[in-house]
Amino acid sequence: MKAMNDSTIQQRHTFRRQMFRATLIWAVGNALVTSYLVLYLLAAQGIPSGWFTGLVFAGPTLGILLRGLTPLGTRFFRGKKRFVTAVYLAQVVFLAGMLLAACPGMASEKGASFLIILFWYLACWCEQAGFVGYLAWQKELFPPETRGRFYGNLERWKLVGEMSGYLLSIGLIQIWKVYHTVGNEMTIAYGITLLGILFLLGWLYFLKDIPERGISWEENLSRQSLWQQLAAPFTNRTFGWLLLYGGCFSCVTHLCRIPQVQFPREAFPGIIGLAILLSFQMITKMGQGIVAPRCGAWLDRYGVVRLMVLSQAITALGPLFYLRADQTYWWWFYGPSFCWIAYVGLNVGLPKVQLQMAGREDASSWLAAYGLVSGMGALTGLLAGGHFFDLLRSHFSEAVYPIVFSFSSLARLVMCVPLFYALRTVFPSPRAS
């Protein structure tokens, strides 16, 4: 590794600031264009909720499954920067096409609905593929010893952008309700979607001055054929533990999502309203935004193993708070919101771990493999969760929620085992990372 001179260090700081700004703008755009807005656009075509709701919410998960195509894209475009720019530009085009298809008179109701869902799926794939390329690009820009701090700060700006996008949406809706003079409810949905598209287009501006490759410390990547590159993550025993963790954890999380959403509304219909449900999410997001930078520094200083396994164990405590909540002590519902702040340790640590495991090889295939397996786990959990919940409810009636939440907590805790085995080889000592 070559010594770093002052100009090189200054360049690295400049690249960090540009990526932080870009991530902030990108997160605002993503928070504005959500699955709920797509449902509004479908409703404008006379499509009722139900089966189409499942189709819309499956879009991001199916996008994760297609992360595996990212290595093909980076090779085709001969560079990660070009690939990231191309797919995110394509995402903007597809979202604009979705908005046009939703405009009155552009197509028949069935044709417009088909185009909306098609463009939504294509946009979701572009987002997921671009995200993998974005992380792989960062590997070639920043050295391993500072990645924890980098991803901690990156996560903070991402969370700030998401919260800003949510608040902007809520504010625009409230302003429109008070002052609107033309149009109907769909008018504001079109406006928010267009604003989100403009943010997603604008974030590419901040990437233009960041180079394709890293600076003096960067090593040459090993030469691999495409098939060797795609197979490498699946033949690595250590990474296999991480894949097992990612797939099972995603499956468990999504398996219990339906009862987790339904329980507050069913058990406390007059107490837990929309405002309180939104406050749960805001507490978690705000906590993560505050903790993220320090979490990244702790990863670099104290090691990945301790922090990530501890974070996983803390998240396992979340569902247990639901068991304590009742009509008198409904505020126990806030317990999971505080426990799930610990997800930030996993969100910051996982990119660092995957890039470290890739070594000198192209990281895009490793990131794509993890996304593929975790996406399959999430899809399996979503598809099976509703069926098993109905099955348990038919047999156990009111006891179904304690059973589900106890299982969720225990399963999350068991996930510490494959996570520990995945990390201990690559990061054998507390300060090895």
PyMOL commands that set and color helices and strands:
alter all, ss='L'
color gray80, all
select helices_A, chain A and resi 6-32+35-43+51-76+80-102+109-139+144-179+185-207+226-235+237-255+257-267+274-302+304-317+320-324+330-358+363-414+416-426
alter helices_A, ss='H'
color red, helices_A
deselect
rebuild
show_as cartoon
